[in-house]
Amino acid sequence: MCVLCVVCVLYFAQSADLTGVRGEESVAVPTPISSQDLWTLLLRRHPRLSALQRRVVLAVRQQYVAIGDHLLTLEDGDEVAVVPPLSGG
């Protein structure tokens, strides 16, 4: 059974630059949802994120999740973060 939940999405580094925001408090997301479908949903909201395609991971409840077939069960208030590749030395 698929239901909608409302999550908080955080954007870090280049993803914040591309979206123009650091976070969104109320994003409606169907659950369960694959990590690929979640990424697609975020791309629809912010098409410029496509610049990070294949170089980004998501973090759900502060746990890294690869974008793919991984099934996520989200709950109202969960935190989803878009984490682009970090560089530095």
C-alpha positions in Angstrom: 0.0 0.0 0.0 1.4 3.4 -1.0 0.7 6.4 1.1 2.0 10.0 1.1 4.2 11.3 3.8 5.8 14.8 4.3 9.6 14.9 4.6 12.2 17.6 5.0 14.7 17.7 2.2 18.2 19.2 2.8 20.5 20.3 0.0 24.3 20.5 0.6 27.2 22.1 -1.3 26.6 22.1 -5.1 23.0 20.8 -4.7 22.1 23.9 -2.7 23.7 26.0 -5.4 21.8 24.3 -8.1 18.4 24.4 -6.3 18.9 27.9 -4.8 17.7 26.6 -1.4 19.3 24.8 1.5 16.2 23.0 2.4 12.5 22.4 2.0 10.3 21.7 5.0 7.3 20.0 3.5 7.9 17.7 0.5 5.1 15.1 -0.1 6.6 11.7 -1.0 4.9 8.4 -1.6 6.1 5.6 0.6 7.4 3.1 0.1 9.5 4.5 -2.7 12.8 3.3 -4.3 15.8 5.6 -3.9 15.8 6.0 -7.7 12.2 7.2 -7.7 12.9 9.6 -4.8 15.8 11.0 -6.8 13.5 11.3 -9.9 10.9 13.2 -7.7 13.6 15.6 -6.6 14.8 16.1 -10.2 11.2 17.0 -11.2 11.2 19.7 -8.4 14.7 21.0 -9.3 15.7 20.0 -12.9 19.1 21.6 -12.5 20.1 18.8 -10.1 20.6 16.6 -13.2 24.1 18.1 -13.3 24.9 15.8 -10.3 23.5 12.7 -12.0 25.5 9.5 -11.0 27.7 11.6 -8.7 25.2 12.1 -5.8 24.0 10.0 -2.9 21.0 10.5 -0.7 21.0 10.3 3.1 17.7 9.2 4.8 17.6 9.7 8.5 21.4 10.4 8.4 22.1 7.0 6.7 23.6 7.1 3.2 21.5 5.4 0.5 22.8 4.7 -3.0 20.4 5.8 -5.8 18.9 2.6 -7.3 16.4 -0.1 -6.5 16.8 0.3 -2.7 13.3 0.5 -1.2 12.7 3.2 1.4 9.9 3.4 3.8 9.6 7.0 4.9 7.6 8.6 7.7 6.3 12.1 8.3 9.1 14.3 9.4 11.9 12.2 8.1 15.0 14.0 6.8 16.3 13.4 3.3 19.6 15.0 2.3 21.1 15.4 -1.1 24.8 14.9 -0.8 26.9 15.7 -3.8 30.5 14.6 -4.1 32.8 16.5 -1.8 36.3 17.6 -2.7 39.0 19.0 -0.6 42.3 18.1 0.8 
